[in-house]
Amino acid sequence: MAKKLFIPGPVNVAPEIFAAMSQPMIGHRMKEYAELHARVTANLKRMMETDDRTFLATSSAFGVMEGAVRNLVKGRCVNFCNGAFSDKWHEVTLRCGKQADAVKVPWGQPITAELVDQALATGTYDSFTLINNESSTGVFSPLEEIAQVLKKYPDVVSIVDTVSSMSASRLPVKELGIDCCIFGVQKALALPPGLAIFTASEKAIQRAKTVENRGYYFDFMEFVTNDDKHNTPSTPCISLIYGLDCQLQRIFNEGLEVRWGRHLQMAERTRAWAVERGFELFAPQGARSVTLTCVANNRGVDLAGVKQRLGERGYAFDDGYGKIKGQTFRVAHMGDMQPAELEEFLGLLDEELAR
């Protein structure tokens, strides 16, 4: 039985997207593909508010997260860690043979501008990684404040994961000074998984030129060469790119500010619902995600039981991730979800919690 997804990705996909993905196949070296690619990357830049190079990679976001480390870390990297996925990024950095240190805060806490400043002020690092919206904990770290700190360190390359936040709130990549912005499409963009998108500032491209052992599949310089021809180094997932082309137009038709407002509205509704039912929110005030709400299970609810029963009713529920599984649960409210759909799910949760 197919379940309606209320998990932090993949999320439900609109029928129009699947229809767009069913268009006849084209060759990725044909002019028809170059036209599609050029249109999609131009619209991505519009959404991100940047004129930096924007690349399409057939992989999960973690493929590009690894690729960015291989391309942009020349000396030593600092990985800011506040959850499962940022912890994993540190491990990936080390596995790539890079020198790296993890600056960790407790799960549930944001990475602050002060913390970034303290690390970069040592002069030890030429690059850093940061997850903007840590989906394992529902924590949103303040990019605007961190961006102000970055101005003090022009030689440091910033690598930022916006996997579960891009398109759900305003993230002006150029204004924020992000050198490499990375995201997948299966969360707030509401597409099937399998496509990763990343940007590269001129500083990032110049850094990559000087780094050895970049590999091939995610070699930034290969992407630059092919970008000049509106193409990719290797065969791309053309059907997904058709879907992205359709979804970007749908996003613009809704209106970016309307989309951001819808996400905020659903986030505030979910937070209020949790507090009204005696739960605590896992993330602190001012650092809460607008795409998912992580709720502390201070009531000692049998979340595995809730998950099983909701599954039997045709709904996917998330009972926490990693070391906080069972201690928290996450309610996703991202992508094309509408407030009425969220209300439906919260009503079902009320029924199960009453049991």
Secondary structure as GFF3:
##gff-version 3
##sequence-region A 1 355
A	DSSP	beta_strand	4	5	.	.	.	ID=ss1
A	DSSP	alpha_helix	15	21	.	.	.	ID=ss2
A	DSSP	alpha_helix	31	48	.	.	.	ID=ss3
A	DSSP	beta_strand	53	57	.	.	.	ID=ss4
A	DSSP	alpha_helix	61	72	.	.	.	ID=ss5
A	DSSP	beta_strand	76	81	.	.	.	ID=ss6
A	DSSP	alpha_helix	84	95	.	.	.	ID=ss7
A	DSSP	beta_strand	99	104	.	.	.	ID=ss8
A	DSSP	alpha_helix	113	120	.	.	.	ID=ss9
A	DSSP	beta_strand	127	131	.	.	.	ID=ss10
A	DSSP	beta_strand	133	134	.	.	.	ID=ss11
A	DSSP	beta_strand	139	140	.	.	.	ID=ss12
A	DSSP	alpha_helix	143	150	.	.	.	ID=ss13
A	DSSP	beta_strand	157	161	.	.	.	ID=ss14
A	DSSP	alpha_helix	173	176	.	.	.	ID=ss15
A	DSSP	beta_strand	180	184	.	.	.	ID=ss16
A	DSSP	beta_strand	196	200	.	.	.	ID=ss17
A	DSSP	alpha_helix	202	210	.	.	.	ID=ss18
A	DSSP	alpha_helix	220	227	.	.	.	ID=ss19
A	DSSP	alpha_helix	238	254	.	.	.	ID=ss20
A	DSSP	alpha_helix	256	276	.	.	.	ID=ss21
A	DSSP	beta_strand	280	281	.	.	.	ID=ss22
A	DSSP	beta_strand	292	296	.	.	.	ID=ss23
A	DSSP	alpha_helix	303	312	.	.	.	ID=ss24
A	DSSP	beta_strand	315	316	.	.	.	ID=ss25
A	DSSP	three_ten_helix	322	324	.	.	.	ID=ss26
A	DSSP	beta_strand	328	332	.	.	.	ID=ss27
A	DSSP	alpha_helix	339	354	.	.	.	ID=ss28
###
